[in-house]
Amino acid sequence: MQIRFIDEVDTKETAEASNSSARLNARTWFKDKINSRAFYFTILASAVVLYLALGVGRSLTDSPGCDEGWFASPAFNLATRGHFGTTVLEESNMRMTTGLHQYTYWVMPLNLLAQAAWYEAFGFSLISMRTVSILWGLVALAALFVMLKTLSGDKKVALLAFLIVAVDFAFIRSASSGRMDMMSAALNFAAFAAYLRLRERNFTMALLVGQSFVVASGLTHPNGLLGFAGLLFLILYFDRRNLKLRHLFITAVPFIVGGAAYGLYVINDPRLFLTQLSGNSSGRLWGLASPWSALKFEIAERYIGSGASGANLLKLSLLLAYVAGIAGALSTREIRRHRGYRALLILAAIYFAYFTFFEGTKLYLYLIHIAPLYAAILAAWVRWVWANARAMRWITAPAVCGLILIHLAGSAYVMRRDSYHKSYLPAVAFLNQRSDPQTTITGTAELSFGLTRYDSLSDDKYLGYYSGRRPDLIVVDSRYEEEHEAVRVRQPEIYRHINERLAREYRQVYDHAPYRIYARR
């Protein structure tokens, strides 16, 4: 009996040892798989596929915005008619639109030139315009990966940030829009990546290439100033002791070349250039005079929004995730003392200060510039938690997965809503049915993508108050309604003109949200 008992104990101990060994082997196998190059490239490829699926999906289902119609106009005219005017907008309504049928000075030209070249090669359409942004999104992702891998020295941090940014709602929104924001952000991140990658091998080349990208970004959008400020900080942070007087002349070369190229266009009408550009930029620096109000408005408008709508709840949940990442990074001594992570935190602070005090419009679209930095800081903290705080792993890992799912859900909602097919195309089809080659239409600029005759549309939000024109058809959408409400107290004579014109001279013939169409009596 005693012998049998010992045998049973030995058998039990052997089984437990075998199970323990099996668990250890499984853990080792799993760890090896995670650290393998195949796993690494699988995650990268999966993130790129997700990005393309979301970007293309939203491009095909989201209604265009008025600014897409505005920015397509000069590129379309250059590609098809050889002039660079923004003919879709009424000239007489604002100072910034003065003379813009002849010259487009109110926005920077590089993205518009890239669009024109793209239209020459692949034709003009809404999806063609948005494809330009999708491709620049790939450039931005690649630049961010190189930048973060160089700053962190940890490819897993770069990989996690890459995945989060690839599905980020703000990033996908810009990638699926024909605006120039994605191109500007991509060029800024390319400047940082090029400088950080080249600085130890060829400091002079790093300065030259980095500043060239900064100039290109500035010629794409004024938010190229972010790239200038950010690159200047990185240069002083990492290499201030290496700077020589000759480097100042080298870094000036891209600015001289870019300024001279743009100057050749500006010299056609310098006075008009100042009129349009100053008109478009007026009022954006109010934050300097009211810093506390600017800070409150920055958080409330850009990051939270008003009301309890699904979109604002989405924005709030994403904000909380990134705030947690920043707070975690700042409270972790190893991250604060890490030279690369400290640079990332300071860079994010520079961007936040710029948007708070120097950018008064508080457009959500501009998050494309700073959201990737938030994602990178979050990735750095999550990586530290995973390596050093075992108890918190089971909180942070599901939280990151939840963050990614929230981003995916936001884009999925926009695609499922399908406002392009359910609202936009029916309205455009109705306009085409009611039009002939002589028909004139007033409406928001995005309608131009679907009209049979591109030149039939004029975006005149005041419905002829300044121009005196009486179009055959008028389209009022939510944007026009907001513009009309804005002048009700400030300029009651315009508000009265709009209401009297629609009531007395036109009759409503179409109503399908958000478009109401009026035909002349």
N, C-alpha and C positions, 0 to 999 in steps of 0.2 A: 504493500500500500504506500509505503514511504517512497519507494522508488518511482511508483507511478505518479505521485504528487510532484516530485522533482521534475519528472519528464514533462508534466503538464505546465509547470512554471517555465521551464526552459523553452517549451514550444511557444508559450504566450510572449515571452521576452523576445524570442526570435521573430515572431510575427510583428511585434511593435517596432523592432529595429528595422525590419523590412519595410514597414509602412513609412517610418520616418525617413529612411533612405529614399523611398519612392517620392515622398513629398519634397525632399531636398533636391532630388534629380529633376523633378518637374519645375521647381522654382528656378533652378540653374538653367534649365532649358528655356523657360520663359524669359529670364533675364538676358540670356544670350540672343534670343530672337529680337527683343526690344533694342538691344545694342547693335544689332547687325545692320549692315549697309542696305540690305534688301528692305527691312522694315522702315528704315529712314527714308528711302526713296519712295516707298509705297505711300507713306503719309504725305510726302510732298506732292506726289502725283494725284493722290485722292483730293487734297486741298485744292489743287489747280482745277481738277474736274468739277468739284463742287462750286468753285468760283465761276467757272464758265457756264455751268448749268444755271446758276442763280442769275448771273449777269445777262445771259441771253434770254432766259425765261422772263425776267422782268422787262427787258427791252421789247419783247414781243407782246406784252400784255398790259403795260402801264401807259396811260394816255400821255402824250407829250405835254410839256410845259410851255408857257409863252416865251420864256427865255430861249428855249430850243428853237422856236420859230424866229426869234430875233437874230440869233447867232448863225442860223443857217442861211439867212438872206444874203449877207455879203459874200459868203463862200460860194453860194449858188450863182450869184451874179458874176463873180470872178471866173468861175469854171465855165459858164455858158455864154457870158456876154463881155467879158474882159474889163469890167469895172468893179470897184470895191465898195459900192454904196449899199446901205441897209434900207432897201426900198419898201419893206413890208411895214415899217413904222411911219406914222404920220409925223412930219417934220415940225409942225407949228405948235405942238402941245407943250413942249418943255425946252429949257435951254440946252440940255444935253442932246436933244434930237435935232438941233439946228443944222441944216445942211447935210444931214447924214444920208440923203439920197445920192450925194456925190462922193462923200468920203466917210469912212467909218473910223472915227477917232475916239469914240466914246468907250471902246474896249480895246484891249491889247490885241495885236494882229496874228501872233504865231499860230494859235490853234485854228483860226479862221483860214489861214494859208494851208495848214495841214488838211483841213476839211476839203478845201478846193481841190487840192491834189488828189485826195481820196475820191471825190466825186468824178474827177476826170477819169480815174482808173476803173471805178466800180459803179458809177451812176449815183444819182441823187435820190434819197428816200430817208425816212425817219430811221429805219434800222441801219442804213448805211452810215448815217451820222453817229448813231450810238455805238456802232462797231469800233469807231475810232477810240472812244472812251474805254471800251472793253479791252482793247489791245494795250492802251496806256496803263490799265489796271494790272496787266501782267508785268509790265515794266516796274510799276510801283511795288508789287509783291517781291520781285526778284531783288530790287534795290534794298527793300526793307530786310530781307533775309540776309543779304551780304552785310548790311550795316549792323544788324543785331548780332550776327555771328562774330563779327569783328569786335564789337564793344563788349560782349559778354564772355567771349572765349568758350562758349558752351553751345554746341549745335542743338541740344535739346531745348534750350530756351528759345533759340531762333526758330526751331521747328514748331513749338507750341504757339508762339506769337504769329508765325506764318499761317497756321491753321485758323486761329481766332480772327485774324484780319481778313482772311480769304472769304469768311462767311459774314463778317461784320455788316450790320444793316446799313450803316452810313456809307461804308465802302462800296457795297453793292448798289446802293442808290446812286452814287456818283458814277459808278461804272456803267450803269444803264441809262445815263442821261447824256444828252449831246452837249452839255455845257463843257467849259474848259477846265473845271476844277480838278478832274482826275489827271489831266496832262500836267497841270501846274504842280500838283502834289508829287507825281511820279518824278518829275525833273528835280524837285527839291530833295527827295529821298535819294535819287541817283547822285546828286552832288555830295551828300553826306557819305554814301557808300563808296564812291570813287575816291574821295579824299582819305577816308579811313583805311581803305584797302591799299592805296598807293603811298601813303605818307612815309612809311619806313623804307620803302624801296627807292622812291624817287620823289622827294619832297616838292621839288619845283613842278614836276608833272602833276602831282596831287593837287597843288594850288591851281594850276592852269585848267585842268579838267573839271575840278569842283566848281570853280567860278564860271566856267563856260555853261555848266548845267544851271547854275543860279541865274545867269543872264537870260538863258532860254526860258526859264520859268517866269522871270519878270516880264518877258515879252509875251507870255501867255496870259498872265493874270497878275494884278498888283500884289496878290498873296505870294508872289515870288520874293517879296520882302522877308517872308518867313525863312526862306532858304538862305537869303543873305545874312540875316541875323543868326540863324542856326549854324551856318558854316563859319562865320566869324567867331562865334563862341567856341566851336570845336578846334579851330586853329589856335586860338589863344589858350585854350584849356590844355591841349596836348603838346603844342609846339611853339609856344611864345618865345622860348629861348633860342629856337632855330631861325627865327625871322631875321632877315636882313633887308636893307634898303632896296636891293635889287628885286626882292620878292614883291614889293609894292608895285613896281613897274610891270612885273610879269602878270600879277593878278588884274592889273588895269587893262590888259590887252583885250579880254573878252568883252569888257564894258565899252571900250572904244569901238570895237568892231560891231557889237550889237547896237550901240547908240547911233553909229554912222549909218547902218542899214536901215534902222527905223527912221532916222532923220531924213533919208532920201524920200520917204513917203510923207512925213510931216511937213517938209518944206513946200509941198504943193499949196498948203493953206495954213500957216502957223497960227493965225488968229482963230480959225475954226477949230483947230486942234485944241487950243486952250479953252475955248468955249464949251466944246463937247466933253472933254475930259474933266474939267472943273465942275461942270454940271452933274456928271455922273458920280463924282467923288464928294460932292458937298454934303455936309452933315455927318460924315462918318467918324469924325474925331471928337464927338461930343463927350465921350467918356473921359477925356483928359480934364474937362471942366467939372464933371460930376462923377468922380471915381467910385464912390459908394453906390450910387444909382447904377452905374455901369456894371459893377460886380453883381448886384442883385438881378439886373436885367439879363446879364450874360447867363447866369444859372437858370433863371426862370424861363427865358425864351429859348435859348439854344439847347439846353439840356433837359428841361422838364416839360415846358409847354403848359397851357392853361386847360383846365377841365379834366375830366376823368375818362377821356376817350381811350380806345385801345392803343392808338399810336403814342399817346402821352404816357400811358402806363408802361409801354414797351421802352420808351426813352428813359423813364425813371428807373426801371429794373436794370438796364444796361449801365446807367450812371452809377448806381449803387455797387455794381460789380467792379467797375473801374476805380471807384473811390476806395473800395476795400483793398484792391491791389496796391494802390498808391499808399494807403495808410499802412498796409503790411510791409511794404518796401521801406518806408521811412522809419518804421519801428524796428527794423532788423539791422543790427549793427554791421553784419557781414555785407549786406547789400549797400548800405550807406558808405562803407569804406572801400567798396569795389570801385575802381577808377572808372570803368566803363559804365556801370550802373549809375554811378553818381552823375556822369555826363548825361545819361538818358533822363534822369530826374530833372536836372537843370534845364535841359532842352525842352522838356514838357512844360516847365514853369515859364520859360521864355515864350513859348507858343500861347500858353494860357493868358499871359499878360498882354500879348499882342492882340488877341481876340477880344479881351475884356476892354481895353482902353483905346485901341486904335482901329477897331472894326465895329462901326456902330450899327450895321444892319442886323447883326445877330442871326444870320442865315444858318439854318441847320445843315445846309449843304457843305459849309466850310469845315464841318467835323472831319471830313476826309483827311485833313491835314494833321489833326491832333489825336483822333481816335486810335490810329496805329501805334502812337507812342504810349497811350494808356494801355493798350493790349500788350505791348512789350514789357512794360513795368509789371503788369499783372503776371505775365509769364515768368519773369524773373523771380517774383515772390513765390509763386506756386512751385517752381523748381526747387527753391530753397526749402520750402515746407516739406516737399516730398523727400528731400535728402536728409533733413535734420529734425523734423517734428513728426514722428510716426503717428502720434495720436490725432494730429490734424489732417493727415492724409485723407481719411475717410469723410472729411467735411469738404476740403478743397477740391478733391477730384470730382465728386458728384456736382459740386457748384460750378466748376469749369464746364462740365458736360451740359449742365443746365443752361449756362450762358450761351453755349454754341447752339443749343436747341431753341433758345429764345430768338437768337439771330435768324436761324433757319425759319422759324415760325413767322417772323415778321415779313420776310421776303415771300414765303409761301402764301401768306394772306394777300399780299399785293397781287401776286400772280393769279390766285383764285378769284379775286375781285374782278380782274380782267376788264378794267375800265376802258381799255383801248378798243376792244371789240363790242362791249356792251353799251358804251356811251359815245365815244369819239367817232367811230366809223359810221354809226347810224346818222349822226348829225352831219357829217361830211357828205354822206351819200344823199341826204335830203338836199343839201346845198347844190350838189352837182345836178340833181334832177331838176331843180328850179332855175338853173343857170344856163345861159348861152354865152357865146364869145364876148358879148358886150356887157354882160351883167357885172355890176360892181358890188362888192361885199365889204362891210365893216365888221370886224370881229377880232378876237384874240389871235395872236400871230401863229399859234400852233396849228390852226386850221389849214394853213397853207400847205402842209405836207400831203393832205389828202385831196386837195382841190384839183379839178381837171386842168384849170388854167391858173398857174401860180400867181400871176400878176393881178388877178381879179380881187385880191384881198388887201385891205389897208387896216392896220391895227390903230384905231383911233378911239381911245377910251372915252373921250368927251363927245363923241358922236357928231362931229362937225362943228362944234362951238367955235373953234379957232379957224378951221379950214374952210368952213362954209359948204362943204360937200354934202350931197344928199344921195347916199348909196341906194341901190335897189334892195339889198337885203342887209339886215343888222342882226348880229349874233351877240346875245348877252349871256355871259357865263358867270360863275361865282367870282372870278377875278374882276370883271367889269362891275359887278354889284358892289364889291368892296371899294373899288375906285370911286363909284358914284356916291356911296355912303360917306367916303372920306371928304368929299367936297360939299356935302350938305350944309355944314355949318361954316366951313372955311371959305368956300366960294359958292354961296347960294345961287348966284346967277347961272353958273354952269349946271348945278343940280336942277334948277327950274327948266333950263333949256332941254336937258336930257329927258325929263319926264313929259314935257309938253310935246317934244318931237315924237316920242314913242306913242303917246296917246292920240295925237291929232293927225300925224302924217303916216303912221304905220299901223299895221294890224298883226297880231301874233298868229303865226301859221304852224309853229312847231314848239313842243315843250317836252323835253326828255332830259332829265338831270345829267349834267349841270347846264345844259344849253337851252335857251329860248331864242327862237328865230322869228324876226319880224320882217314882213314884206311891205314895200311902199304902197300906199293906197292909190 
